[in-house]
């Protein structure tokens, strides 16, 4: 497993609220006819990369102030990682780590629970249920987007990725930021709805709707796997 350190994440709201991942959605999130712009479903390219955002102990373990239950999200990501591995497609995993006091200082001042994410903390380790392969690439980050202040863009170019499947935690935070930056970096983006989650159900729904309207194809895990070559 290759590890690239950066050159957070989620809001520490009420940790008793479970991550929401399996909501009642239609095949494609409905867009209101009076306010939504016309959009095209772009699909994936010939060599998509999977970007698994922050499925680490700090966000999947309810004992951490940042965390909550995310079992269904982890299960969906296991299926996707296995599908990408079987097809020899690139997999990236991100984690948030602060290595000195001034890193992301404003972000951490706003969300003090982020200060738990230090190199020696067990909260920054990936959830042990993920089937991480030696070929997977780890990206350390300090802000919401997996692109901001990291070499993710260069790594995607090195593996010849032409599109992205973005998953992880949380829908309204690091997932959305990564999706928007993915589009802005010239990638088609898909978000498998079962593979993302948020402790706030309203934020989860609103951000899936908004990403589908503007930045990504929000589809099912099954539909993503069916598009893989």
Residue, then its C-alpha position, 0 to 999 in steps of 0.5 A: x500500500x503506497x502512502x502519500x502525505x499531504x504537501x476535515x472533515x465532519x461536523x462534531x454534531x450529536x454523535x448519537x445520530x446515525x449516518x444515513x446511507x440507505x434512503x428511499x431514492x428513486x433510480x435517479x434523484x428527481x430534479x424539480x422541473x421548475x428550478x433545476x437546470x437541464x443536466x446530462x448523465x455522463x457515466x464513467x470512462x474507461x478507467x475510473x478510479x475509486x476514491x474512498x473518503x475518510x472511512x477511518x475509525x474516527x468517523x465509523x466508531x461512535x465512541x469517537x466524538x467525530x463518529x457515528x454508526x456507518x456499518x451500511x456505508x462500510x459494507x457498500x464500500x467493501x463491495x466497491x473496493x472488491x469490484x475495483x480490485x478484481x478489475x485492476x482499477x485504481x483505488x485511493x483512500x483518504x484520511x485526515x491527519x494533523x501533524x503540527x499545531x498550525x495545520x488547518x488551524x482555522x478549520x480546527x478552531x471551528x471544529x475542535x473535535x478535529x484536534x483528535x486526528x493526530x498521527x498517533x491516534x487510532x482514530x486516523x486508521x482505516x476501518x479494519x473491515x475495508x479490504x485494502x490491497x497493497x496496490x491501493x494508494x493512501x492520501x493524507x489530507x487536512x481539509x475537506x477536499x481530497x484534492x486540497x493541499x494533496x497530490x491526488x491530482x498527480x496520482x490520478x494522472x499517473x494511473x491514467x484515471x479518466x473518471x471518479x467514483x467518490x464514496x465515504x464520509x460525510x456526504x455533506x462535508x468531505x465527500x461533497x468537497x471532493x466531488x466538486x473538486x473532482x469535476x473542477x479538475x476535469x473528471x466525470x464523477x459518480x457517487x454511489x448513494x449507498x456508499x456515502x453517509x452523514x449523521x444529519x439525514x437532512x444534510x445527506x438528502x440535500x447534498x445528494x440532490x445538489x450533487x446530482x443536479x450539478x456535479x455528479x451522477x448519483x446512482x446505486x452501487x449496483x449501477x456503478x459496478x455494472x459500468x466497470x469494464 
